[in-house]
């Protein structure tokens, strides 16, 4: 259903392991250049760059990407100037954050110095114009390497580039070639990431094409990075100036994730992180931070038989949080620790049930109100497939812990049993069962 990548894609660094089977990494951009097309030098100074990087981590960035030379056309930068921009930043940032760091060096000497200073990933935007660059990465077994499709000479504007037979096929073949060269130089296959290079020697139609055909790149077997934030193809696609492309960039990032990308390089970290997290939740990779809606009778409902522990008649949020299976420690901005979504102990709530007329294979869940008319409990489906069972599941038994079967209807039963995940740490919650007698 979703864009897929070959299974088993894990990449480990000293401070973080990424499981790209079920995880998307957000890579925040830090430009240590005076002529960036987007921030126009606002983060060129060392302190400004470090402060900006720390702010991106707080907003949920998984990786920080710093470059000392503008990727597009611009003034020449000497090797010593490149080192002066990159190395002090890596050292200063490493002293204040353990986030993964990636560097965009253009020369092998700068790559080696950046790695020794603490860079975790080295990005090549030159199509391995200097083959020694891959050899430098191979010297460090725990280093990662991004191979980007540049389409030709870097730091130049595209002019009627023509790819045979089409852009995506040519880009995929070139990235496969670059990966083979890197592996031949000693870089392990599981340390490589590929990037189609949006806008690099590509016109708008070609960048749009390679985006919708990302599954073909994913089939090469490497995690795919997309760096499309605020780029010209987004502006031309929707007729937007640079300062107007944020929403479209976030949308393009989510579309790319659904098509198989597992790393997104962005300027607007918080907005993109939240959008990507939502995509992960939809795809079933990330548990909800809470799941109260439609699963518990609210305490502030008139006539509710449940009361707040405080006795003030207000909602027992602690109980709702327990019954809904809140993932403690999950930071909605993405910077906090995450917990694997497992099938925890459960509590049950029952409602009266009547069988749908003329449909022996399906039951309809209803709650009888004071007038005797059947009404569905809010948030419950109109029809539930009947699941044969001779006994009601024990609240702590295997069936109750099966998160794929949250609703059970017993043959001939007059109640609908709803299994609601609980926090494993709460023993009292696991034993709790609430029955609403509204008939």
C-alpha positions as a Python dict, from the first residue, in 0.01 Angstrom:
ca = {
    (1, 'X'): (0, 0, 0),
    (2, 'X'): (276, 241, 95),
    (3, 'X'): (607, 295, -76),
    (4, 'X'): (831, 22, 59),
    (5, 'X'): (1200, -42, 95),
    (6, 'X'): (1380, -375, 136),
    (7, 'X'): (1345, -509, 490),
    (8, 'X'): (1622, -495, 748),
    (9, 'X'): (1744, -141, 689),
    (10, 'X'): (1904, -38, 1016),
    (11, 'X'): (2182, 216, 1050),
    (12, 'X'): (2365, 256, 1380),
    (13, 'X'): (2574, 552, 1494),
    (14, 'X'): (2742, 604, 1831),
    (15, 'X'): (2441, 791, 1973),
    (16, 'X'): (2147, 664, 1768),
    (17, 'X'): (2014, 368, 1573),
    (18, 'X'): (1768, 424, 1288),
    (19, 'X'): (1532, 148, 1182),
    (20, 'X'): (1429, 262, 836),
    (21, 'X'): (1180, -23, 804),
    (22, 'X'): (942, 172, 1027),
    (23, 'X'): (1106, 509, 1091),
    (24, 'X'): (1165, 836, 909),
    (25, 'X'): (1456, 1063, 1003),
    (26, 'X'): (1422, 1440, 978),
    (27, 'X'): (1749, 1608, 882),
    (28, 'X'): (1765, 1978, 972),
    (29, 'X'): (1974, 2215, 761),
    (30, 'X'): (2241, 2440, 909),
    (31, 'X'): (2413, 2664, 655),
    (32, 'X'): (2758, 2791, 749),
    (33, 'X'): (2768, 2990, 429),
    (34, 'X'): (2714, 3365, 374),
    (35, 'X'): (2520, 3313, 50),
    (36, 'X'): (2258, 3044, 118),
    (37, 'X'): (1954, 3078, -108),
    (38, 'X'): (1719, 3038, 190),
    (39, 'X'): (1860, 3194, 507),
    (40, 'X'): (2094, 3435, 326),
    (41, 'X'): (2374, 3398, 580),
    (42, 'X'): (2173, 3421, 904),
    (43, 'X'): (2351, 3114, 1041),
    (44, 'X'): (2694, 3188, 896),
    (45, 'X'): (2845, 3291, 1231),
    (46, 'X'): (2957, 3006, 1458),
    (47, 'X'): (2739, 3092, 1758),
    (48, 'X'): (2439, 3160, 1536),
    (49, 'X'): (2490, 2824, 1365),
    (50, 'X'): (2520, 2632, 1693),
    (51, 'X'): (2218, 2806, 1846),
    (52, 'X'): (2016, 2734, 1534),
    (53, 'X'): (2121, 2369, 1538),
    (54, 'X'): (2023, 2327, 1903),
    (55, 'X'): (1685, 2485, 1829),
    (56, 'X'): (1631, 2232, 1550),
    (57, 'X'): (1706, 1946, 1788),
    (58, 'X'): (1449, 2090, 2030),
    (59, 'X'): (1199, 2098, 1743),
    (60, 'X'): (1250, 1729, 1671),
    (61, 'X'): (1545, 1702, 1432),
    (62, 'X'): (1702, 1357, 1426),
    (63, 'X'): (2008, 1461, 1223),
    (64, 'X'): (2185, 1796, 1179),
    (65, 'X'): (2328, 1867, 835),
    (66, 'X'): (2588, 2141, 806),
    (67, 'X'): (2755, 2263, 491),
    (68, 'X'): (3042, 2503, 447),
    (69, 'X'): (3008, 2555, 72),
    (70, 'X'): (2690, 2656, -108),
    (71, 'X'): (2565, 2374, -332),
    (72, 'X'): (2442, 2612, -602),
    (73, 'X'): (2639, 2866, -803),
    (74, 'X'): (2849, 3102, -591),
    (75, 'X'): (3195, 3224, -509),
    (76, 'X'): (3481, 2978, -486),
    (77, 'X'): (3566, 2858, -135),
    (78, 'X'): (3920, 2745, -57),
    (79, 'X'): (3984, 2421, 127),
    (80, 'X'): (4110, 2608, 434),
    (81, 'X'): (3796, 2825, 443),
    (82, 'X'): (3578, 2516, 416),
    (83, 'X'): (3758, 2358, 712),
    (84, 'X'): (3728, 2680, 914),
    (85, 'X'): (3352, 2675, 863),
    (86, 'X'): (3290, 2305, 931),
    (87, 'X'): (3532, 2186, 1201),
    (88, 'X'): (3462, 2448, 1472),
    (89, 'X'): (3088, 2390, 1430),
    (90, 'X'): (3117, 2012, 1463),
    (91, 'X'): (3329, 2045, 1777),
    (92, 'X'): (3108, 2308, 1938),
    (93, 'X'): (2785, 2128, 1858),
    (94, 'X'): (2914, 1789, 1970),
    (95, 'X'): (2997, 1940, 2310),
    (96, 'X'): (2632, 2043, 2356),
    (97, 'X'): (2429, 1774, 2179),
    (98, 'X'): (2448, 1406, 2097),
    (99, 'X'): (2235, 1438, 1783),
    (100, 'X'): (2369, 1271, 1469),
    (101, 'X'): (2573, 1507, 1251),
    (102, 'X'): (2621, 1503, 876),
    (103, 'X'): (2867, 1719, 682),
    (104, 'X'): (2876, 1819, 315),
    (105, 'X'): (3250, 1826, 239),
    (106, 'X'): (3369, 1872, -116),
    (107, 'X'): (3725, 1748, -63),
    (108, 'X'): (3871, 1432, 97),
    (109, 'X'): (4088, 1627, 343),
    (110, 'X'): (3785, 1815, 470),
    (111, 'X'): (3591, 1489, 498),
    (112, 'X'): (3862, 1324, 708),
    (113, 'X'): (3897, 1626, 936),
    (114, 'X'): (3518, 1647, 982),
    (115, 'X'): (3495, 1278, 1067),
    (116, 'X'): (3776, 1303, 1320),
    (117, 'X'): (3602, 1604, 1476),
    (118, 'X'): (3282, 1405, 1526),
    (119, 'X'): (3077, 1402, 1205),
    (120, 'X'): (2872, 1083, 1170),
    (121, 'X'): (2771, 1104, 802),
    (122, 'X'): (2958, 1247, 505),
    (123, 'X'): (2764, 1366, 200),
    (124, 'X'): (2906, 1359, -151),
    (125, 'X'): (2736, 1596, -396),
    (126, 'X'): (3000, 1560, -667),
    (127, 'X'): (2918, 1212, -802),
    (128, 'X'): (3248, 1096, -652),
    (129, 'X'): (3442, 1331, -875),
    (130, 'X'): (3729, 1261, -634),
    (131, 'X'): (3714, 884, -575),
    (132, 'X'): (3932, 922, -266),
    (133, 'X'): (3629, 1060, -82),
    (134, 'X'): (3474, 714, -57),
    (135, 'X'): (3806, 579, 67),
    (136, 'X'): (3800, 830, 352),
    (137, 'X'): (3455, 711, 459),
    (138, 'X'): (3574, 351, 443),
    (139, 'X'): (3844, 433, 700),
    (140, 'X'): (3571, 478, 960),
    (141, 'X'): (3345, 169, 982),
    (142, 'X'): (3076, 348, 1184),
    (143, 'X'): (3049, 643, 943),
    (144, 'X'): (2763, 681, 697),
    (145, 'X'): (2776, 819, 345),
    (146, 'X'): (2514, 997, 135),
    (147, 'X'): (2552, 966, -242),
    (148, 'X'): (2364, 1236, -430),
    (149, 'X'): (2281, 1246, -799),
    (150, 'X'): (2423, 1574, -925),
    (151, 'X'): (2357, 1524, -1295),
    (152, 'X'): (2686, 1682, -1397),
    (153, 'X'): (2914, 1957, -1279),
    (154, 'X'): (2811, 2083, -936),
    (155, 'X'): (2747, 2448, -849),
    (156, 'X'): (2597, 2518, -1190),
    (157, 'X'): (2242, 2588, -1307),
    (158, 'X'): (2066, 2323, -1515),
    (159, 'X'): (2015, 2406, -1878),
    (160, 'X'): (1797, 2176, -2085),
    (161, 'X'): (1937, 1861, -1930),
    (162, 'X'): (1821, 1556, -2119),
    (163, 'X'): (1815, 1208, -1968),
    (164, 'X'): (1784, 886, -2167),
    (165, 'X'): (1542, 714, -2169),
    (166, 'X'): (1396, 931, -1892),
    (167, 'X'): (1513, 1115, -1582),
    (168, 'X'): (1420, 854, -1320),
    (169, 'X'): (1572, 561, -1507),
    (170, 'X'): (1897, 752, -1565),
    (171, 'X'): (1912, 876, -1203),
    (172, 'X'): (1852, 526, -1067),
    (173, 'X'): (2125, 379, -1288),
    (174, 'X'): (2373, 651, -1187),
    (175, 'X'): (2306, 606, -816),
    (176, 'X'): (2354, 231, -855),
    (177, 'X'): (2690, 302, -1022),
    (178, 'X'): (2799, 539, -745),
    (179, 'X'): (2699, 288, -477),
    (180, 'X'): (2907, 21, -652),
    (181, 'X'): (3208, 254, -659),
    (182, 'X'): (3169, 334, -290),
    (183, 'X'): (3142, -33, -200),
    (184, 'X'): (3448, -111, -411),
    (185, 'X'): (3635, 154, -211),
    (186, 'X'): (3545, -30, 109),
    (187, 'X'): (3224, 139, 229),
    (188, 'X'): (2982, -121, 366),
    (189, 'X'): (2647, -136, 183),
    (190, 'X'): (2457, -77, 507),
    (191, 'X'): (2637, 257, 554),
    (192, 'X'): (2510, 408, 228),
    (193, 'X'): (2216, 644, 168),
    (194, 'X'): (2111, 766, -176),
    (195, 'X'): (1963, 1104, -276),
    (196, 'X'): (1807, 1175, -618),
    (197, 'X'): (1924, 1538, -597),
    (198, 'X'): (1610, 1740, -659),
    (199, 'X'): (1680, 2049, -874),
    (200, 'X'): (2043, 1949, -931),
    (201, 'X'): (2073, 1960, -1311),
    (202, 'X'): (1701, 1887, -1328),
    (203, 'X'): (1411, 2097, -1442),
    (204, 'X'): (1081, 2112, -1258),
    (205, 'X'): (918, 1834, -1461),
    (206, 'X'): (1214, 1605, -1396),
    (207, 'X'): (1215, 1672, -1020),
    (208, 'X'): (841, 1604, -1003),
    (209, 'X'): (886, 1284, -1201),
    (210, 'X'): (1162, 1143, -984),
    (211, 'X'): (955, 1221, -675),
    (212, 'X'): (652, 1021, -786),
    (213, 'X'): (879, 738, -901),
    (214, 'X'): (1075, 715, -574),
    (215, 'X'): (984, 345, -533),
    (216, 'X'): (1219, 270, -823),
    (217, 'X'): (1508, 425, -630),
    (218, 'X'): (1404, 242, -314),
    (219, 'X'): (1432, -85, -504),
    (220, 'X'): (1812, -39, -515),
    (221, 'X'): (1814, -143, -151),
    (222, 'X'): (1948, 171, 18),
    (223, 'X'): (1759, 423, 235),
    (224, 'X'): (1648, 717, 20),
    (225, 'X'): (1700, 1076, 129),
    (226, 'X'): (1502, 1360, -29),
    (227, 'X'): (1624, 1719, -3),
    (228, 'X'): (1340, 1919, -154),
    (229, 'X'): (1267, 2186, 107),
    (230, 'X'): (1180, 2523, -52),
    (231, 'X'): (1342, 2431, -381),
    (232, 'X'): (1266, 2585, -718),
    (233, 'X'): (1062, 2294, -850),
    (234, 'X'): (817, 2346, -563),
    (235, 'X'): (802, 2718, -637),
    (236, 'X'): (746, 2663, -1007),
    (237, 'X'): (491, 2386, -952),
    (238, 'X'): (268, 2621, -750),
    (239, 'X'): (397, 2964, -857),
    (240, 'X'): (537, 3045, -511),
    (241, 'X'): (825, 3267, -404),
    (242, 'X'): (1086, 3129, -164),
    (243, 'X'): (914, 3266, 147),
    (244, 'X'): (582, 3107, 47),
    (245, 'X'): (691, 2745, 3),
    (246, 'X'): (676, 2609, 358),
    (247, 'X'): (337, 2434, 338),
    (248, 'X'): (412, 2291, -5),
    (249, 'X'): (752, 2167, 114),
    (250, 'X'): (592, 1987, 408),
    (251, 'X'): (337, 1830, 175),
    (252, 'X'): (612, 1717, -62),
    (253, 'X'): (802, 1562, 230),
    (254, 'X'): (499, 1360, 341),
    (255, 'X'): (429, 1248, -16),
    (256, 'X'): (791, 1135, -47),
    (257, 'X'): (767, 937, 276),
    (258, 'X'): (455, 760, 153),
    (259, 'X'): (645, 675, -165),
    (260, 'X'): (939, 523, 23),
    (261, 'X'): (1178, 801, 133),
    (262, 'X'): (1316, 745, 481),
    (263, 'X'): (1512, 1066, 536),
    (264, 'X'): (1391, 1419, 463),
    (265, 'X'): (1624, 1719, 465),
    (266, 'X'): (1436, 2033, 568),
    (267, 'X'): (1449, 2395, 677),
    (268, 'X'): (1125, 2398, 882),
    (269, 'X'): (1193, 2121, 1131),
    (270, 'X'): (894, 2141, 1366),
    (271, 'X'): (624, 2150, 1097),
    (272, 'X'): (789, 1874, 896),
    (273, 'X'): (855, 1654, 1200),
    (274, 'X'): (491, 1668, 1308),
    (275, 'X'): (369, 1594, 956),
    (276, 'X'): (609, 1300, 922),
    (277, 'X'): (508, 1166, 1264),
    (278, 'X'): (145, 1178, 1155),
    (279, 'X'): (236, 983, 842),
    (280, 'X'): (411, 725, 1064),
    (281, 'X'): (99, 697, 1279),
    (282, 'X'): (-125, 648, 975),
    (283, 'X'): (106, 377, 842),
    (284, 'X'): (93, 200, 1179),
    (285, 'X'): (455, 263, 1272),
    (286, 'X'): (393, 504, 1561),
    (287, 'X'): (142, 455, 1845),
    (288, 'X'): (-99, 735, 1928),
    (289, 'X'): (14, 953, 2216),
    (290, 'X'): (-329, 876, 2359),
    (291, 'X'): (-647, 711, 2235),
    (292, 'X'): (-929, 827, 2460),
    (293, 'X'): (-1187, 920, 2200),
    (294, 'X'): (-1486, 686, 2188),
    (295, 'X'): (-1329, 433, 2424),
    (296, 'X'): (-1441, 548, 2771),
    (297, 'X'): (-1759, 699, 2907),
    (298, 'X'): (-1669, 1059, 3001),
    (299, 'X'): (-1704, 1133, 3370),
    (300, 'X'): (-1858, 1471, 3300),
    (301, 'X'): (-2146, 1309, 3108),
    (302, 'X'): (-2479, 1367, 3287),
    (303, 'X'): (-2585, 1051, 3469),
    (304, 'X'): (-2241, 893, 3456),
    (305, 'X'): (-2192, 632, 3728),
    (306, 'X'): (-1818, 688, 3736),
    (307, 'X'): (-1678, 964, 3951),
    (308, 'X'): (-1352, 1146, 3978),
    (309, 'X'): (-1117, 1022, 4255),
    (310, 'X'): (-1111, 1379, 4379),
    (311, 'X'): (-1487, 1370, 4430),
    (312, 'X'): (-1534, 1696, 4242),
    (313, 'X'): (-1734, 1534, 3964),
    (314, 'X'): (-1469, 1624, 3706),
    (315, 'X'): (-1319, 1384, 3453),
    (316, 'X'): (-1090, 1117, 3593),
    (317, 'X'): (-816, 1193, 3343),
    (318, 'X'): (-575, 956, 3516),
    (319, 'X'): (-815, 669, 3454),
    (320, 'X'): (-878, 773, 3096),
    (321, 'X'): (-506, 802, 3034),
    (322, 'X'): (-452, 456, 3179),
    (323, 'X'): (-737, 303, 2984),
    (324, 'X'): (-630, 464, 2661),
    (325, 'X'): (-271, 340, 2671),
    (326, 'X'): (-78, 666, 2675),
    (327, 'X'): (281, 613, 2558),
    (328, 'X'): (469, 778, 2839),
    (329, 'X'): (783, 959, 2732),
    (330, 'X'): (662, 1015, 2375),
    (331, 'X'): (741, 1375, 2282),
    (332, 'X'): (496, 1505, 2022),
    (333, 'X'): (770, 1721, 1877),
    (334, 'X'): (975, 1408, 1820),
    (335, 'X'): (1279, 1494, 2029),
    (336, 'X'): (1192, 1271, 2324),
    (337, 'X'): (1238, 896, 2367),
    (338, 'X'): (999, 663, 2191),
    (339, 'X'): (850, 335, 2306),
    (340, 'X'): (775, 43, 2080),
    (341, 'X'): (401, -10, 2034),
    (342, 'X'): (319, -347, 2184),
    (343, 'X'): (-4, -512, 2288),
    (344, 'X'): (-35, -417, 2658),
    (345, 'X'): (-275, -548, 2923),
    (346, 'X'): (-629, -427, 2877),
    (347, 'X'): (-951, -322, 3035),
    (348, 'X'): (-1297, -394, 2900),
    (349, 'X'): (-1613, -194, 2862),
    (350, 'X'): (-1942, -355, 2757),
    (351, 'X'): (-2250, -223, 2583),
    (352, 'X'): (-2580, -402, 2502),
    (353, 'X'): (-2587, -568, 2160),
    (354, 'X'): (-2867, -660, 1919),
    (355, 'X'): (-2835, -869, 1604),
    (356, 'X'): (-2882, -696, 1271),
    (357, 'X'): (-3206, -809, 1107),
    (358, 'X'): (-3154, -1045, 817),
    (359, 'X'): (-2778, -1058, 865),
    (360, 'X'): (-2685, -1367, 1071),
    (361, 'X'): (-2313, -1317, 1012),
    (362, 'X'): (-2293, -965, 1155),
    (363, 'X'): (-2402, -801, 1478),
    (364, 'X'): (-2483, -436, 1535),
    (365, 'X'): (-2367, -272, 1856),
    (366, 'X'): (-2638, -59, 2015),
    (367, 'X'): (-2698, 107, 2346),
    (368, 'X'): (-3062, 139, 2453),
    (369, 'X'): (-3152, 487, 2570),
    (370, 'X'): (-3433, 582, 2804),
    (371, 'X'): (-3689, 576, 2522),
    (372, 'X'): (-3593, 225, 2417),
    (373, 'X'): (-3456, 334, 2078),
    (374, 'X'): (-3120, 178, 1987),
    (375, 'X'): (-2830, 421, 1955),
    (376, 'X'): (-2464, 340, 1889),
    (377, 'X'): (-2214, 442, 2156),
    (378, 'X'): (-2020, 740, 2025),
    (379, 'X'): (-1714, 638, 1832),
    (380, 'X'): (-1821, 276, 1782),
    (381, 'X'): (-1878, 129, 1434),
    (382, 'X'): (-2226, 60, 1305),
    (383, 'X'): (-2154, -307, 1233),
    (384, 'X'): (-1903, -540, 1394),
    (385, 'X'): (-1805, -878, 1247),
    (386, 'X'): (-1908, -1156, 1484),
    (387, 'X'): (-1615, -1351, 1627),
    (388, 'X'): (-1712, -1699, 1755),
    (389, 'X'): (-1601, -1760, 2111),
    (390, 'X'): (-1731, -1989, 2380),
    (391, 'X'): (-1607, -1783, 2669),
    (392, 'X'): (-1547, -1417, 2737),
    (393, 'X'): (-1175, -1337, 2726),
    (394, 'X'): (-995, -1283, 3051),
    (395, 'X'): (-896, -912, 3084),
    (396, 'X'): (-533, -1011, 3117),
    (397, 'X'): (-539, -1310, 2885),
    (398, 'X'): (-382, -1342, 2539),
    (399, 'X'): (-702, -1259, 2354),
    (400, 'X'): (-744, -937, 2549),
    (401, 'X'): (-389, -839, 2470),
    (402, 'X'): (-444, -893, 2097),
    (403, 'X'): (-455, -532, 1976),
    (404, 'X'): (-580, -646, 1635),
    (405, 'X'): (-907, -763, 1796),
    (406, 'X'): (-1024, -470, 2009),
    (407, 'X'): (-1395, -555, 1969),
    (408, 'X'): (-1552, -893, 2052),
    (409, 'X'): (-1913, -1003, 2008),
    (410, 'X'): (-2007, -1333, 2171),
    (411, 'X'): (-2257, -1559, 1987),
    (412, 'X'): (-2602, -1480, 2118),
    (413, 'X'): (-2456, -1229, 2362),
    (414, 'X'): (-2636, -917, 2472),
    (415, 'X'): (-2319, -720, 2531),
    (416, 'X'): (-2042, -578, 2315),
    (417, 'X'): (-1698, -613, 2474),
    (418, 'X'): (-1441, -350, 2382),
    (419, 'X'): (-1077, -418, 2469),
    (420, 'X'): (-885, -98, 2548),
    (421, 'X'): (-501, -95, 2582),
    (422, 'X'): (-361, -2, 2922),
    (423, 'X'): (-23, 105, 3047),
    (424, 'X'): (164, -213, 3137),
    (425, 'X'): (293, -49, 3457),
    (426, 'X'): (-56, -12, 3600),
    (427, 'X'): (-167, -340, 3760),
    (428, 'X'): (-493, -192, 3882),
    (429, 'X'): (-578, -77, 3532),
    (430, 'X'): (-526, -424, 3391),
    (431, 'X'): (-779, -564, 3633),
    (432, 'X'): (-1036, -287, 3584),
    (433, 'X'): (-1355, -365, 3392),
    (434, 'X'): (-1636, -117, 3353),
    (435, 'X'): (-1991, -203, 3250),
    (436, 'X'): (-2233, 68, 3144),
    (437, 'X'): (-2588, -44, 3224),
    (438, 'X'): (-2791, 191, 3017),
    (439, 'X'): (-3080, -39, 2918),
}
